[in-house]
Amino acid sequence: MKNEIVRERPFEYLRRRDTNESFPEETVRNWYMARAYVLDKLKEVSFVPGESNHLHAVVEGDSPLLLAVVRQLALSAHYLNFVEYDAIGRLVCANRTVITLVSHKEADVILRELEQEENLGNLPKYAKRTVFGKVENKDSYLDIELEIVRQLPADAGLLRITEEEIRAFVQAKEPDAVFSIDTRKAVYASRVYHLGAVIDNLPYEDIHCAGRYNRALLTFQYKVLQEKNGLQLVTPQWNDAMTAKNGLSNVICTDCFESRELAVKQQYPTGKKLSDPARNAIWEKNNQALSLSEHSRWVVEKLIMGFSPLTSQERTKYGSLFGKRRAAYSKQLKNNAAHPAHIDICSYRDLCRIDPDSLKYDSFLMLAIPLILDKTRKQ
């Protein structure tokens, strides 16, 4: 059966938190241009678990388009070699992606711009950042590090990004390839989450074992992926700002699938065609690193989209509730349109303690990546 590409324009549905107004057309266009450019720029970038290396991108300027590129880099540049805690329990956050922004504005001015909703939202408040030599949030658990400088770094090996290069890239592309998105992967990822919601019998101590997801993976492969209808991501409910953010989250998530596949493929035996079981075994071997990377990516996305971690008072109240009352309180915090908060905005180690039920979603989704990519590549 022919697998038709479904192209949509989901960025138009994002709304400002306080006013529920649409973002300006220029802002939306910048998001599309930044996404197309960054995904192309990073298409051959990946790091395998255990590799001591990281991406360091330098954005040469602070125009609205370049700030949109900083945003997209923070959303997309998450890799399997990120190490949150070392073997003896020390927070190390090794191999963070570093995003350097060259700006001649005053520190408070450029930080205010970065913290605007259309740019990085709450991310600068929690990520490690160096602003004209002053280091803040040094002990951040996030896998993204921000740096603001006045002069270009001397290292010629860094990934350098200019506005002229971005506009030349966009000019050379068909408009539809830039200003609309193939949303099929996002739809399938959403279905993985819905299927994962019914998996409720996994012991936390073996959450990354692929065997525990066999029945769900088979259901996904032979039933869910074969459904012919409903491949549109945008629905009438997207008129609600929080629904639009949650739906767009699937696009941002699946934008990272190819870089993760690239890292896993580097571990395939050379010169040999793998059977599906052999391929799946390599994905299972990487499942913990994939899951940690996915949680790190998700936290950065939520911060950029305006979410915050729970305050100490909110955590205390959350911990005092049980069952349906706890779930209702969590939902209330997440759905506060002006100031949403999420219990899972925390380190991966803390997530295992605070909300272990959620671990299955990342593990299941990461194991489903090859199935989703296989499906969407068939034309």
C-alpha positions in Angstrom: 0.0 0.0 0.0 1.4 3.4 -1.0 2.3 5.5 2.0 1.3 9.0 1.1 3.2 11.9 2.6 1.1 14.1 4.8 2.3 17.7 5.0 0.9 20.1 7.6 1.7 23.5 9.1 1.5 22.9 12.9 3.6 26.0 14.0 0.7 28.3 13.2 -1.3 26.8 16.0 1.0 27.9 18.8 -0.4 30.6 21.0 1.1 33.0 23.6 0.6 31.8 27.1 -0.8 35.0 28.7 -3.0 36.3 25.9 -3.7 33.2 23.8 -2.9 35.3 20.7 -1.2 33.9 17.6 2.5 34.6 17.1 3.5 37.1 14.3 3.8 35.7 10.8 7.5 36.5 10.8 8.1 34.5 13.9 6.3 31.5 12.5 8.3 31.7 9.3 11.5 31.9 11.2 10.6 28.7 13.1 10.0 26.9 9.8 13.3 28.2 8.3 15.3 27.4 11.4 13.9 23.9 11.6 14.6 23.0 8.0 18.1 24.5 8.2 19.1 22.9 11.5 17.8 19.4 10.7 19.8 19.5 7.4 22.9 20.8 9.2 22.7 18.1 11.8 21.7 15.2 9.5 25.2 13.6 9.8 25.9 14.4 13.5 25.6 11.6 16.0 27.6 10.3 19.0 27.5 6.7 20.3 27.3 5.9 24.0 30.7 6.2 25.6 32.1 8.6 23.0 33.8 11.7 24.6 32.8 14.4 22.2 30.0 16.9 21.8 28.4 19.3 19.3 29.5 22.9 19.7 27.5 25.3 17.4 28.3 29.0 17.1 25.5 31.3 15.9 26.9 34.5 14.5 24.4 37.1 15.5 21.2 37.7 17.4 18.6 38.6 14.8 15.1 37.1 15.2 16.0 34.4 12.6 19.3 33.5 14.3 17.5 33.3 17.7 15.0 30.9 16.1 18.0 28.8 15.1 19.3 28.8 18.7 15.9 27.6 19.7 15.9 24.8 17.1 19.4 23.7 18.0 18.3 23.4 21.6 15.3 21.3 20.5 17.2 19.0 18.2 20.8 18.5 19.4 20.4 15.7 21.9 22.8 12.7 21.7 23.3 9.2 23.1 26.7 9.9 24.7 25.3 12.4 27.2 26.2 11.2 30.8 24.1 12.7 33.6 25.7 10.9 36.6 28.9 9.0 36.7 29.3 5.4 38.0 29.8 6.6 41.6 26.8 8.9 41.6 28.4 12.3 40.9 26.5 14.8 38.7 28.9 15.3 35.7 26.6 16.1 32.7 29.4 15.1 30.3 29.2 15.8 26.6 26.6 18.5 26.7 25.7 20.2 23.4 27.1 23.8 23.6 25.3 26.6 21.8 27.4 29.8 21.5 25.6 33.0 20.6 27.6 36.0 19.4 25.9 39.2 20.6 26.9 42.8 21.2 23.9 43.6 23.3 24.0 44.1 27.0 23.7 41.0 29.1 20.2 41.7 30.5 18.9 42.7 27.1 20.0 39.6 25.3 18.8 37.4 28.2 15.4 38.9 28.1 15.2 38.3 24.3 16.3 34.6 24.8 13.6 34.1 27.5 10.8 35.4 25.3 8.3 32.7 24.4 9.2 32.6 20.7 12.8 31.9 21.6 14.0 29.8 24.6 11.3 30.4 27.1 12.3 29.0 30.5 15.4 27.2 29.3 18.0 29.9 30.1 16.7 29.9 33.7 17.7 26.3 34.2 20.5 25.4 31.7 24.1 26.0 32.4 24.9 29.4 30.9 28.0 31.6 30.5 27.1 35.2 29.8 30.2 37.2 28.8 32.4 35.1 31.0 30.0 34.8 34.0 28.9 31.2 34.7 25.5 30.5 36.1 23.5 27.3 36.8 26.8 25.4 36.8 25.2 22.3 38.3 22.3 22.1 35.8 21.4 18.5 34.9 20.3 19.6 31.3 22.2 18.3 28.3 22.2 21.8 26.6 24.7 24.5 27.6 24.3 28.1 26.5 27.1 30.6 26.0 26.9 34.3 25.0 30.1 36.0 23.8 31.0 39.2 22.0 33.6 37.8 19.7 33.7 34.7 17.5 35.6 31.8 19.1 38.9 31.0 17.4 38.4 27.3 17.0 37.9 26.7 13.2 36.4 23.2 13.9 33.1 24.6 15.4 29.8 24.4 13.6 29.4 28.1 12.5 26.0 29.4 11.5 25.3 32.7 9.7 22.0 34.4 8.6 23.3 34.6 5.0 23.8 30.8 5.0 20.4 30.1 6.3 18.6 32.4 3.8 20.7 30.8 0.9 19.6 27.4 2.1 16.0 28.3 2.2 16.2 30.0 -1.2 17.5 26.8 -2.8 14.6 24.7 -1.4 11.0 24.3 -2.6 8.8 26.4 -0.3 6.7 23.3 0.7 9.9 21.6 1.9 10.5 24.4 4.3 7.2 25.9 5.3 5.3 22.6 5.9 6.2 19.4 7.8 5.7 15.7 7.0 3.9 14.8 10.2 3.5 11.0 9.7 6.3 10.2 12.2 4.7 12.5 14.7 1.3 10.8 14.3 2.9 7.3 14.8 4.8 8.6 17.9 1.5 9.8 19.3 0.0 6.4 18.8 3.0 4.8 20.6 2.3 7.0 23.6 -1.4 6.0 23.6 -0.5 2.3 23.3 2.1 2.7 26.1 -0.5 4.1 28.4 -2.0 0.6 28.7 1.3 -1.1 29.6 1.0 -1.2 33.4 2.8 -4.4 34.4 6.5 -3.5 34.1 8.8 -3.7 37.1 10.9 -0.6 37.3 14.2 -2.5 37.8 14.1 -3.9 34.3 12.3 -1.1 32.5 14.7 -1.1 29.5 14.3 -4.8 28.7 12.9 -5.0 25.2 11.3 -8.4 25.9 8.8 -6.7 28.3 7.5 -4.7 25.3 7.2 -7.6 22.8 3.4 -7.8 22.8 3.0 -4.0 22.6 5.6 -3.8 19.8 3.9 -6.5 17.8 0.5 -4.7 18.3 2.1 -1.5 17.1 3.8 -3.1 14.1 1.0 -5.2 12.8 -2.1 -3.3 13.9 -1.4 0.4 14.7 1.0 1.0 11.8 -1.4 -0.6 9.4 -4.3 1.7 10.2 -5.1 3.7 7.0 -7.0 6.6 8.5 -6.2 9.5 10.8 -2.7 10.3 9.6 -3.2 14.1 10.1 -1.6 15.4 13.2 -3.5 18.7 13.4 -7.1 18.2 14.7 -10.0 20.6 15.5 -8.9 20.4 19.1 -5.7 22.3 18.3 -7.6 25.5 18.8 -6.8 24.9 22.4 -3.2 26.2 23.1 -2.2 23.3 25.4 -3.5 20.7 22.9 -1.4 22.4 20.2 1.7 22.3 22.3 1.2 18.6 23.2 0.6 17.8 19.5 3.6 19.7 18.3 5.7 17.9 21.0 5.5 14.8 18.8 7.0 16.7 15.8 9.9 17.9 18.0 10.4 14.4 19.4 10.5 12.6 16.0 12.8 15.2 14.5 15.5 13.4 16.5 14.8 9.9 15.2 17.3 10.0 12.4 20.2 11.2 14.5 19.5 8.4 17.0 19.3 5.8 14.2 22.6 7.1 12.9 24.2 6.5 16.3 22.8 3.0 16.6 23.7 2.1 13.1 27.4 2.9 13.8 27.3 -0.2 16.0 25.9 -2.5 13.2 28.4 -5.1 11.9 30.0 -3.8 8.7 29.4 -5.5 5.4 26.5 -7.6 6.7 22.8 -7.4 6.2 21.1 -7.6 9.6 18.0 -9.7 10.4 15.3 -7.9 12.2 16.0 -9.8 15.5 19.7 -8.8 15.2 18.9 -5.2 14.6 16.4 -5.1 17.4 19.0 -6.6 19.8 21.3 -3.6 19.0 18.5 -1.2 19.7 17.8 -2.9 22.9 21.4 -2.7 23.9 21.2 1.1 23.5 17.8 1.5 25.0 18.9 3.0 28.3 21.1 5.6 26.6 18.3 6.3 24.1 15.8 6.7 27.0 18.0 9.0 29.0 18.6 11.2 25.9 14.9 11.3 25.1 14.1 12.4 28.7 16.8 15.1 28.4 15.4 16.3 25.1 11.8 16.3 26.5 12.8 18.4 29.5 14.5 21.0 27.2 11.4 21.1 25.0 9.1 21.6 27.9 11.2 24.4 29.3 11.3 26.1 25.8 7.5 25.7 25.6 7.0 27.6 28.8 6.7 24.8 31.3 8.4 24.9 34.7 9.5 22.3 37.2 7.3 22.1 40.3 8.1 24.4 43.2 9.0 22.9 46.5 5.5 23.5 47.8 3.9 21.9 44.7 6.2 18.9 45.1 5.2 18.5 48.8 1.5 18.6 47.9 2.1 16.2 45.0 3.9 13.8 47.4 1.0 14.0 49.9 -1.6 12.8 47.4 -2.4 9.4 46.1 -4.1 7.7 43.2 -6.7 9.7 41.4 -6.2 12.8 43.5 -2.5 12.9 42.7 -3.2 12.4 38.9 -5.8 15.2 39.0 -3.4 17.6 40.7 -0.7 16.7 38.2 -3.1 17.3 35.3 -4.2 20.7 36.9 -0.5 21.8 37.0 0.2 20.7 33.4 -2.9 22.4 32.0 -2.4 25.8 33.5 -2.2 27.6 30.2 -0.4 30.7 31.6 2.1 28.9 33.9 2.2 25.2 33.2 4.3 23.0 35.4 5.3 19.3 35.1 6.5 16.8 37.8 8.8 15.1 35.3 10.9 18.2 34.6 13.9 16.8 36.6 17.0 14.8 36.1 16.6 11.2 34.8 17.9 9.9 38.1 15.2 11.9 40.0 12.6 10.8 37.5 13.3 7.1 38.4 12.4 8.0 42.0 9.6 10.6 41.6 7.6 9.2 38.7 8.8 5.7 37.7 5.6 5.0 35.9 6.6 7.4 33.1 9.8 5.5 32.3 8.1 3.0 30.1 7.0 5.7 27.6 10.6 6.6 26.6 11.8 3.0 26.5 8.8 1.9 24.4 9.1 4.8 22.0 12.8 4.3 21.5 12.3 0.7 20.6 9.6 1.7 18.1 11.9 4.1 16.2 13.0 1.5 13.6 9.4 0.5 12.9 8.3 4.1 12.4 11.2 5.0 10.2 10.7 1.8 8.1 7.0 2.7 7.7 7.5 6.3 6.7 10.3 5.6 4.2 8.1 3.3 2.1 6.6 5.4 -0.7 
